[in-house]
Amino acid sequence: MSTLHVWLTTLGLEQYAAVFAENDIDLKVLPELSEKDLAELGVSLGHRKKILKALTEAAPASVIAVTPRVPVVPEAPDPRSYTPKHLIEKILQSRSALEGERKQVTVLFADIQGSMQLATQLDPEQWHQLLERYFAILTDAVHRFEGTVNQYTGDGIMALFGAPIAHEDHAQRACYSALQARDELRSFSDQLRLTQGLNFSFRIGLNSGDVVVGKIGDDQRMDYTAQGATVGIAQRIEQLAAPG
């Protein structure tokens, strides 16, 4: 799933992902779209207003949006990966060492088990609200221990500890982050079961090792990624983890 598709999904407008892709609309083109352009693509009036409003409030994160986080409501911050200001400064100070560098990091993956089945039990607005709260819990746990969310996967995240902000204790920080996320997501799961009768479950996987990190963009927005077997193993561990 592309980042643009993920962004549309957070708005409850994933039905337009295909037409955007057919017309070569990506994250660079998206902010330049006018209401007339959206109308020509077959986007309804209400949905045009929704897209344009979202673009004026905050552009979709390509991987990490390095702007202060602006919550939609206190209990459910916008999940589109806003990095706290104090971490932005540390990341940008590390800019010179970010391109093509081999690093020891810990990679964290988390996702919702059976998300498609769960989504069919809710209307789009309810699903959107659930995802907002879920992503807020994950990103807050990652940022508390100075990790970086570098990818959203539709119903989950990939986060790095030890890059771009270097920490010798990156593995310990990742474990603390995972434990905080686990405890808060369990409480959230209990709340959903009691109030809505939903069976919400999640999985988290961690792995430490060598990766090669990607390059940073400009001072307002950056694309940052990690590659290597360490990443694949972390994702596989998450997929094999028991619910909760």
N, C-alpha and C positions, 0 to 999 in steps of 0.2 A: 504494500500500500504506500503510495507516494505521500510526502509531507503535505502537499496541497489537499489530497484526499482526506488525510487526518484532520486538517484544519476545517474542511467543509463538514466533516463528521461532528466536530465539536459544536458546530452551529446547527446541527440537525438537518443539513442540506447535502448529504452525501450523494443524493440522486443526480446532482449536477457534475460530479467528478468526471464521468465519461465524456460529456460534451465539452468540458474544459480541456480534457486531454486531447480530444479530437481536433480542437482548434489551437493546439500548441500553447495553451495558457499555463504558465508556470508561476512560481513565486515572484519572479522579477517582473512579469507582465501584469500580474494581478492588481497591484496598486494603481496601475494606469487605466484600469477599466472604468468606463463611465456608465451611467444608468442606461444610456442608449445601447452601449455595447452589450450589457447584460440582457436587455430586452431582445436584442437580435439573436442572442444565444438561447432564447426561450425561457429565461428566468422570470418567474411571476413577479408582479409588482411588490407584494409583501416581502418576498425573498430578496428582491433587488435592494430594498430598503435595509434589510437585515445584513446583507453582505457589505453594503457601503458604510453602514454604521460601524460594523466590526473593523473595517479597514481604517476608519478615522480614529477609532479608539486605540487600536494596536495592530500593526501588521502581523501576519502569521509568522510564527517562528520557523525558520528553515531547519535549524537544529537547536540553537540556543539563542533566545532573544535577550540580548544584554541591555535590558532596560528595567527600571525598578518595577517590581510586581504591583499591579493595581487590581485588588480583588473586586469581583462583581458584587458579592455580598460577604459579610464577615465569615460565614461558615463555609463558603464555597468559592475560593479564589479562582480566577480564570486559569484553566489548566495549561495554557499555551506557553509554558516554560519561561516565566520571567525570573531572572536571576537577581537576588538581592544586591543592593548597591555596594555593600561592603565586599561582596565576592567579585563584583564587576571590577573593582579597583585592583584586587589581587590578580585577577585573570589578565587584565591589560598590562600589569607590571611584568607578567611572565611572557609577554607577546614575543620577544626576540627568540625565545627557546621553544616555540610551539610548532614550527614547521618541520615535518619529517623527522621528529626526534623519537628515538627508542626509549621507552620508559617502562618501569615496573609499576603496575597499577592493579587495582581491584575493580572488577566490572560487576555491576549489579543489574539483574533483569527482574522485572516483576510484571505479572499480568493477571487478568481475571480469568478464572477457570470457567469454561462454558459460557463465555460472554454472549455469543450469538443466541443461545437458548434463553439467557436472561433478558436480552434486549427484546425478544419477541413477547415477553410478559408485560412490557411497559410501553406507553406511548412515547413518541420521540422526545417530548419535553421532559418527561420523567427520567428517561434514559440519559438525556443531556445533563440533568441535575445530579444524577448519580455519578456520572463520570467526572463532573466538576469537583465534587467532594472527594472522590477517590484519588484523582490526580493531585489535588491540594494536599492530601495526607502524604502521598509519596514524595512530592517535591519538597514539602516542608521538612520531611525526615532527611532527605538527601542534603538539602542546603544547611541544615543545622550542623552537620559534621563536615561541611565545606566540600561536599561532592558536587558534581555537575551533571545535570540531566542533559544528555546530548542526543536523545532520540525518543520520540513517541511512536508507539507501534499500534495505534488504534485503541487498544485496551490495556496498554502497559507502557513501561518506560525502560530505557537503557541508561544507566548512570555510571560515571567514572569517579573513582577516588584515587588521588595521586597525580592527576592531570585534569585540566591544565594547571591547577594549583598543586604544587608538590608537597607531599607529606610522607615522612618515613613510616608513619603508622597508618597508612592508607587502608590496610586490611582490617585493622581494629575499628577504624572510623566507619567502614562499610558495614561491619557487623553491627555496630551500635545503631547505624541508620536503619538496617534491616529489622532489628529488634523493635525500634520505635515504630516503624511502619507496620510491623506485624501486630503490635499491641493495639494501635489506633484503628487498624483495619478490622481487627476482631470486634472491637466495640461498635464500629460502623456496621459490621455484619449483623451483630446482635440487634442493633437498632432497626435495620431493614427487615429482619425476620419478625420482630415484634410489631412493627408499625404497618408493614406491607405484605408480610408473609412471603418474603423473597429469600431464596437460598443463595446468598452471595458468598463466594469463596475466591481466594487468591493464592498465588504462588510466588515465591521469591527465590532466586538463585544467585550465588556469588562465586567468583573465581579470581584468583590472583596470578599474575604472570607478566611476561613481556608483551608489549604491543608497540606498534608504530603509530604515533598520533598524527593527525592531519594538520592543516594550516588554518590560521585565524584570518578573518576578513578585516573589515574596517572597525573603527572604534564604537560604532553603534550596533552592529550586528555581526555575528561570526558563524562560520560553519566549522565545526570541530568534530573529528571522528577518530576512532581507534580501530586498528585492524590487526588481525593475528588469531592464532588458534585459541588464545586465552578468551577472546570474545565469544567464539563459537561454543566453547566448553561451558562458559557461564550460562549461555542461553539454553544449552542442552540440560544442564543441571536444573534450571528453573522449570523446564518442561517436564522433568521427571519428578519434581518435588511433590509431596503430598499436599492437598489443599490445606491452606492455613499455616 
